[in-house]
């Protein structure tokens, strides 16, 4: 096997550009996914089943269908409805956000349900409404307990963002595939891409570990 380091050096600026976009896509998607996910979690936990049903369907759809299929539907179907044309970056962010929201909703739901019921009853006995009790008592504790699994979801999201190359979003895999097709190379582009993803995920894992230790101390 002949490994051409010069090829990697030539494509380094493009790979760096792709890495920045990958990180940007992931951050934007996890932030939007967290907001939507919390809303979906609260919706699913409504006592009236007919109100909770749409949120149950949402979670079932996005967890039960391949991310690749969702990406194609949103890129070629949904995005053109709003802006009149396809946009790879917008489609990637929308798909990753909506997909992660389904998983984040279950994370938040588990966090909320892990809080002792007595805390809600205690807050209500102090004169708080149900919404106030959720906002000031239950949700702060649930969010704190949900941080470790949210960090794991962020790591998964970074790796799943590689599918955006299919719709020509210029992230890591997009430039790696270009390198491969232009030079008929396999090892150089894909091993380099794997290494970049590994560095990102290991860094996130280290940060997540530090955050978990801080939470344990507090």
PyMOL commands that set and color helices and strands:
alter all, ss='L'
color gray80, all
select helices_A, chain A and resi 5-44+49-64+67-83+88-113+117-125+130-167+172-183+187-217
alter helices_A, ss='H'
color red, helices_A
deselect
rebuild
show_as cartoon
